[in-house]
Amino acid sequence: MFGDMMGMMGKLKETQQKVEATKKRLDTVTLNEKSSDGLLNVTITANRQIKAIDIDDSLLADKEQLEDYLILTINKAIEQATKVNETELAAVAKEGMPNIPGMDSLFK
């Protein structure tokens, strides 16, 4: 029993290291989200850090319109990045979990 516990602790530590490595890798994964008409483009990492915002000159004339475009497009970019982030981290966590009865349902 003690050996099983030590093995599980080692596996958990290994999984923690893999999760940290995955988080670092997700800093390099970039996603692009464009407004429906292509006038605004947001580049974001899978760790939800905005890297670039490209605004078409036509949006600069109307402050309210630009604000609306920014809110909608940035929110869509964050949603997309969150999905990638959660999927990647859940896969690593599930792969590294020891076989504990009932725990597998947490990652479905």
Backbone as CSV, one residue per row, in Angstrom:
resi,resn,N_x,N_y,N_z,CA_x,CA_y,CA_z,C_x,C_y,C_z
1,MET,0.822,-1.200,0.000,0.000,0.000,0.000,0.861,1.258,0.000
2,PHE,1.935,1.246,0.826,2.813,2.415,0.886,3.493,2.658,-0.456
3,GLY,3.885,1.567,-1.127,4.499,1.684,-2.443,3.545,2.279,-3.463
4,ASP,2.266,1.888,-3.372,1.252,2.456,-4.269,1.112,3.952,-4.039
5,MET,1.142,4.343,-2.762,1.005,5.762,-2.419,2.190,6.557,-2.966
6,MET,3.387,6.010,-2.843,4.583,6.690,-3.357,4.524,6.787,-4.887
7,GLY,4.034,5.725,-5.515,3.894,5.742,-6.967,2.891,6.792,-7.419
8,MET,1.777,6.896,-6.699,0.757,7.902,-7.039,1.303,9.311,-6.836
9,MET,2.053,9.520,-5.759,2.625,10.849,-5.504,3.610,11.225,-6.608
10,GLY,4.410,10.255,-7.038,5.351,10.511,-8.127,4.623,10.848,-9.417
11,LYS,3.534,10.132,-9.677,2.761,10.381,-10.896,2.101,11.761,-10.842
12,LEU,1.612,12.145,-9.659,1.010,13.470,-9.509,2.044,14.580,-9.733
13,LYS,3.252,14.383,-9.208,4.322,15.371,-9.402,4.684,15.479,-10.891
14,GLU,4.766,14.345,-11.549,5.059,14.324,-12.983,3.957,15.051,-13.765
15,THR,2.716,14.802,-13.378,1.587,15.466,-14.044,1.646,16.968,-13.823
16,GLN,1.988,17.381,-12.610,2.100,18.807,-12.313,3.160,19.457,-13.209
17,GLN,4.268,18.772,-13.409,5.321,19.288,-14.281,4.835,19.382,-15.728
18,LYS,4.064,18.382,-16.166,3.521,18.415,-17.527,2.529,19.559,-17.700
19,VAL,1.719,19.804,-16.661,0.756,20.916,-16.719,1.509,22.242,-16.846
20,GLU,2.567,22.413,-16.068,3.361,23.646,-16.142,4.002,23.804,-17.523
21,ALA,4.511,22.717,-18.079,5.108,22.767,-19.424,4.045,23.109,-20.463
22,THR,2.841,22.576,-20.290,1.750,22.869,-21.220,1.369,24.343,-21.131
23,LYS,1.319,24.891,-19.930,1.006,26.320,-19.761,2.033,27.182,-20.497
24,LYS,3.307,26.825,-20.382,4.353,27.581,-21.084,4.175,27.466,-22.597
25,ARG,3.859,26.245,-23.057,3.661,26.045,-24.499,2.470,26.854,-25.004
26,LEU,1.423,26.964,-24.188,0.234,27.704,-24.608,0.504,29.201,-24.765
27,ASP,1.600,29.695,-24.176,2.004,31.086,-24.403,2.424,31.305,-25.853
28,THR,2.832,30.226,-26.529,3.301,30.344,-27.906,2.204,30.038,-28.929
29,VAL,1.052,29.561,-28.452,-0.061,29.251,-29.354,-0.886,30.521,-29.527
30,THR,-0.934,31.028,-30.755,-1.696,32.259,-30.999,-2.947,31.947,-31.821
31,LEU,-3.983,32.700,-31.509,-5.265,32.567,-32.190,-5.655,33.938,-32.721
32,ASN,-6.319,33.954,-33.862,-6.791,35.207,-34.444,-8.301,35.212,-34.476
33,GLU,-8.875,36.308,-34.052,-10.328,36.479,-34.102,-10.604,37.776,-34.853
34,LYS,-11.429,37.666,-35.885,-11.787,38.841,-36.689,-13.242,39.206,-36.458
35,SER,-13.528,40.493,-36.592,-14.925,40.918,-36.571,-15.602,40.323,-37.801
36,SER,-16.924,40.283,-37.785,-17.650,39.630,-38.877,-17.343,40.242,-40.241
37,ASP,-17.035,41.527,-40.276,-16.724,42.180,-41.554,-15.223,42.334,-41.804
38,GLY,-14.413,41.813,-40.880,-12.966,41.835,-41.069,-12.290,43.157,-40.779
39,LEU,-13.007,44.122,-40.198,-12.419,45.437,-39.946,-11.562,45.480,-38.684
40,LEU,-11.697,44.474,-37.841,-10.924,44.424,-36.605,-10.397,43.008,-36.428
41,ASN,-9.111,42.885,-36.104,-8.487,41.576,-35.893,-7.749,41.595,-34.559
42,VAL,-8.005,40.581,-33.726,-7.350,40.455,-32.428,-6.525,39.173,-32.440
43,THR,-5.267,39.285,-32.040,-4.398,38.122,-31.886,-4.179,37.917,-30.395
44,ILE,-4.422,36.677,-29.944,-4.376,36.356,-28.523,-3.682,35.008,-28.349
45,THR,-3.005,34.814,-27.210,-2.409,33.510,-26.936,-3.461,32.612,-26.296
46,ALA,-3.184,31.314,-26.272,-4.095,30.370,-25.627,-4.129,30.577,-24.114
47,ASN,-3.184,31.352,-23.589,-3.214,31.732,-22.176,-3.909,33.075,-21.969
48,ARG,-4.619,33.519,-22.987,-5.485,34.691,-22.927,-4.733,36.016,-22.731
49,GLN,-3.603,36.138,-23.401,-2.888,37.404,-23.416,-2.980,37.982,-24.816
50,ILE,-3.494,39.193,-24.912,-3.640,39.841,-26.212,-2.259,40.246,-26.712
51,LYS,-1.956,39.865,-27.940,-0.657,40.167,-28.536,-0.740,41.304,-29.553
52,ALA,-1.885,41.425,-30.223,-2.011,42.474,-31.236,-3.485,42.770,-31.498
53,ILE,-3.739,44.019,-31.850,-5.066,44.436,-32.300,-4.854,45.254,-33.569
54,ASP,-5.483,44.818,-34.650,-5.372,45.508,-35.939,-6.726,46.129,-36.252
55,ILE,-6.748,47.458,-36.353,-7.991,48.197,-36.558,-7.970,48.853,-37.939
56,ASP,-8.985,48.586,-38.726,-9.130,49.234,-40.026,-9.359,50.734,-39.796
57,ASP,-8.749,51.559,-40.632,-8.858,53.014,-40.491,-10.298,53.514,-40.490
58,SER,-11.196,52.815,-41.172,-12.591,53.270,-41.244,-13.272,53.255,-39.872
59,LEU,-12.776,52.452,-38.951,-13.370,52.402,-37.613,-12.925,53.552,-36.710
60,LEU,-11.886,54.247,-37.106,-11.350,55.317,-36.269,-12.233,56.564,-36.243
61,ALA,-13.147,56.676,-37.168,-14.006,57.862,-37.251,-15.130,57.850,-36.216
62,ASP,-15.509,56.678,-35.736,-16.651,56.563,-34.824,-16.218,55.827,-33.555
63,LYS,-16.010,56.599,-32.486,-15.508,56.040,-31.226,-16.431,54.962,-30.672
64,GLU,-17.729,55.192,-30.646,-18.682,54.218,-30.109,-18.659,52.913,-30.906
65,GLN,-18.624,53.036,-32.218,-18.580,51.847,-33.065,-17.296,51.057,-32.799
66,LEU,-16.166,51.759,-32.685,-14.892,51.102,-32.415,-14.939,50.380,-31.069
67,GLU,-15.494,51.016,-30.053,-15.603,50.385,-28.738,-16.441,49.108,-28.817
68,ASP,-17.559,49.171,-29.553,-18.408,47.986,-29.714,-17.651,46.859,-30.413
69,TYR,-16.936,47.205,-31.474,-16.137,46.211,-32.202,-15.102,45.574,-31.271
70,LEU,-14.421,46.412,-30.490,-13.398,45.900,-29.580,-13.991,44.947,-28.550
71,ILE,-15.082,45.332,-27.941,-15.712,44.493,-26.919,-16.125,43.151,-27.507
72,LEU,-16.836,43.177,-28.621,-17.315,41.932,-29.225,-16.174,41.020,-29.671
73,THR,-15.213,41.585,-30.356,-14.137,40.778,-30.927,-13.179,40.267,-29.850
74,ILE,-12.861,41.102,-28.878,-11.979,40.655,-27.794,-12.659,39.568,-26.975
75,ASN,-13.941,39.718,-26.688,-14.652,38.682,-25.944,-14.683,37.353,-26.701
76,LYS,-14.879,37.415,-28.021,-14.854,36.183,-28.819,-13.461,35.562,-28.804
77,ALA,-12.427,36.388,-28.860,-11.049,35.887,-28.831,-10.747,35.221,-27.488
78,ILE,-11.187,35.839,-26.405,-10.965,35.265,-25.075,-11.704,33.939,-24.936
79,GLU,-12.916,33.878,-25.453,-13.698,32.636,-25.397,-12.985,31.518,-26.166
80,GLN,-12.487,31.848,-27.349,-11.774,30.865,-28.172,-10.496,30.406,-27.461
81,ALA,-9.740,31.331,-26.892,-8.502,30.989,-26.194,-8.784,30.145,-24.951
82,THR,-9.852,30.458,-24.246,-10.216,29.700,-23.047,-10.536,28.256,-23.394
83,LYS,-11.249,28.042,-24.491,-11.579,26.677,-24.912,-10.309,25.880,-25.203
84,VAL,-9.376,26.474,-25.934,-8.121,25.783,-26.255,-7.351,25.497,-24.970
85,ASN,-7.250,26.496,-24.099,-6.520,26.364,-22.844,-7.094,25.240,-21.988
86,GLU,-8.397,25.261,-21.776,-9.031,24.256,-20.921,-8.928,22.857,-21.514
87,THR,-9.075,22.744,-22.821,-8.970,21.440,-23.475,-7.571,20.864,-23.311
88,GLU,-6.556,21.675,-23.550,-5.169,21.209,-23.448,-4.816,20.820,-22.013
89,LEU,-5.166,21.665,-21.058,-4.816,21.376,-19.665,-5.593,20.178,-19.123
90,ALA,-6.852,20.041,-19.512,-7.648,18.896,-19.061,-7.076,17.596,-19.613
91,ALA,-6.603,17.619,-20.853,-6.022,16.419,-21.454,-4.773,15.987,-20.704
92,VAL,-3.929,16.942,-20.342,-2.702,16.619,-19.610,-3.048,16.109,-18.213
93,ALA,-3.983,16.757,-17.560,-4.365,16.352,-16.208,-4.989,14.960,-16.207
94,LYS,-5.852,14.690,-17.169,-6.517,13.385,-17.236,-5.500,12.277,-17.505
95,GLU,-4.577,12.563,-18.403,-3.554,11.571,-18.759,-2.694,11.208,-17.556
96,GLY,-2.436,12.164,-16.694,-1.516,11.928,-15.588,-2.149,11.524,-14.281
97,MET,-3.469,11.449,-14.237,-4.124,11.095,-12.981,-3.948,9.614,-12.687
98,PRO,-3.658,9.300,-11.416,-3.603,7.884,-11.054,-4.999,7.283,-11.126
99,ASN,-5.064,5.981,-11.225,-6.351,5.306,-11.365,-7.031,5.213,-9.998
100,ILE,-7.769,6.265,-9.648,-8.509,6.317,-8.389,-9.983,6.186,-8.738
101,PRO,-10.674,5.186,-8.199,-12.082,5.003,-8.534,-12.904,6.276,-8.299
102,GLY,-13.707,6.625,-9.309,-14.575,7.794,-9.219,-13.942,9.084,-9.715
103,MET,-12.615,9.156,-9.825,-11.941,10.379,-10.248,-12.050,10.616,-11.745
104,ASP,-12.241,9.554,-12.544,-12.283,9.710,-13.990,-13.473,10.565,-14.434
105,SER,-14.530,10.605,-13.663,-15.703,11.395,-14.044,-15.461,12.898,-13.910
106,LEU,-14.414,13.310,-13.199,-14.122,14.725,-13.034,-13.621,15.389,-14.311
107,PHE,-13.055,14.607,-15.206,-12.425,15.174,-16.408,-13.184,14.851,-17.678
108,LYS,-14.460,14.560,-17.589,-15.258,14.262,-18.786,-15.977,15.489,-19.240
